[in-house]
Amino acid sequence: MNLVLIGFRGTGKTTVGKKLAQRLGLGYIDTDESLEDTCGISIKEFVEKFGWREFRRKEKEVVKGLFPLDGYVIAAGGGVVLDEENIRNLKRNGRTILLTADPETILDRLRKDPLTGGRRPPLSRDLWEREIRDLIQMRTPSYLNSADYVIETTQLGVEEVVEVIIQWWEGLK
């Protein structure tokens, strides 16, 4: 069984995922990193060169390749829930945990994250907060419908989120 972290960018999926995998002795996969490894360019470059539609198609291929895996923590890209087939594939052998945070916290985390400029496709520079709010509002039904468990990370540190997930995970066994 895999643990799959879903949620908007900046909610902690990558950071929490790596620590969680380490603590549980599981493998770790980030779908965005897998896509970049497969394509040989950053997601930002991929989207600039080929567009969002092609990115989502490629993301779907990456996700489809993950469902046979067992014993991994998977950090899924923020928009992976936009495709129902992605969620079916991730849930075939996994439990999904939605990480959330308020838009202000997400914006602050993105501004401090060195990956934001180099790897991530840009949000509208002048309207980040508004765009974050709009995208979260649009995606929330898909996030909630896809989640087996939800953790609000705004007031929690990485170790606290990891502990909450481990307690939940141990309760399933």
N, C-alpha and C positions, 0 to 999 in steps of 0.2 A: 504494500500500500504506500502511496505517495502522499505528501502534504503539499498542496498547491496554494501559493499565496497570490491573491488577486487584489486589485485596487488601483486607484489612480496613481500616477507618478508622484513620487515624493511622500508616499505613505509609509515607506520603510521596507518594501518587499525584498529588495536586494540585501540590505544590511541585516535585516532580521533573518532572512533566508539562510545566509551564510553562517550566522551564529547558531541558528536552530539546527542546521545540518551537522555542524560540528558537535553540538551538545548531544544530539541523538545518534551520532555515528552513522549518519545517512549521507548519500551522495548529494551533490548540489548542481542544479541546472538553472540558468537564467535564460528564458526564451529569447530575450533581446540579444544577449551575448552569443547564443547559438546561431541566431540569424546573421549576426555580424561575422562570425567565424565562417559560416557557410558562404556568405557573399563576398567576404574579403574587404568590406567597407563598413563604416559606421552607419547606424540607422539614419542619422541626419543626412549623410551623403546619399544613402539609398533613396530616401524620400525625395530629396532634391532632384536626383537623377531620374527616378522611375515613377514617383508619385505615390500617394497613399493607397490607391487601389492595388497596385502591384505589391506594396509592402504588406498589406493585409493578406494577399494571396500567398506570399512567401511565409508569412507568420503562420498561416494555416498549415502549410507543409511541415514546418518545424513542430508545431503542436501535435499534428497527426503522428509524427515519428516518436512522440514521447509516451503514448498510452501503453505500449508493451513494457515500459520500465517499471521497476519495483524497488522501493527503498530509497526514494529521493525526496528532497525538498525542491520544489519547482517554483521559481519566481516568474510569474507570467507577466507579459507586457500589459500596460494599463488598458489597452483597448481590446485585449483578447476576448473579453466577454461580449463584444459586439457581434460575434459569430456563434450561433448556437452549436454548430458542429465542433467548434473549439472546446466549448464547455463539456459537451458529451465525451469528447476524447480525453479531456483532463480528468473527468469524473469516472471514467471506466475503471481506473485503478488508483483513484485518489480522493482525498477529502479536500474541499476548498475552504480557505480561510480568507475572508475579506478584511483587509486592513484599510481603515478610513482615517481621515484627519480633516480638520476644518480648513477652508481655503486659505486663510491667513498663514496657518502653519505650513501648508504645502508650499505656498509662495516663498516663505522664508527658507524652507529646506531647499527648494530648487535654486534660489539665489546663492546659497552657500555651497551647493554641490558642484564640484569641478567638472563633473560629467555633463552638466546641463548644456554648456556652450558647445562642447566638442562632439558629443555623441547623440544627444537628444534632438529631435526635430524642434524647432523653435515654436513657442507660442507667440502670439502677437506682442511685440515688445512693449508697447505702451498700454496694453489692455490685459496684462497677464492675469490679474486678480479676477476681472470680469470673465475672461475666457475660462479660467479654472472653474469658477462657479457654474458657468453655463455647461461645461463638459461634465462636471460632476453631476449636475442636475439631470442631464440627458442620460448619463450612464448608470445612475443609481438603481433604477429598476432592474437592469441587467445584472449589476453587481449583486444585488440582494437576491434575485432569483437564482443566481449561480452559487451562492455561498452556503456552506454547511455551518459556518460559524463566523461571527463578526467581532472584530476588535477595533475600538476607537483608540488611535495611537497619539492623539494630540497631546495628552498630558502624561504619556508613558515613555520611558526610556527604552532603548533596544532590549536590554536584559529583562525588563519587566514584561515586554511583549513576548519575548521568548518563553518566559516562565508561564504566562497565561496560556500560550499555545501548548506547552508541554503538559500542563495540568489537564487541559481539555483532551489532548491526544491520549494521555494515560487513562482518562476516564472512559474512552471508547473501547479499550481493550478488555 
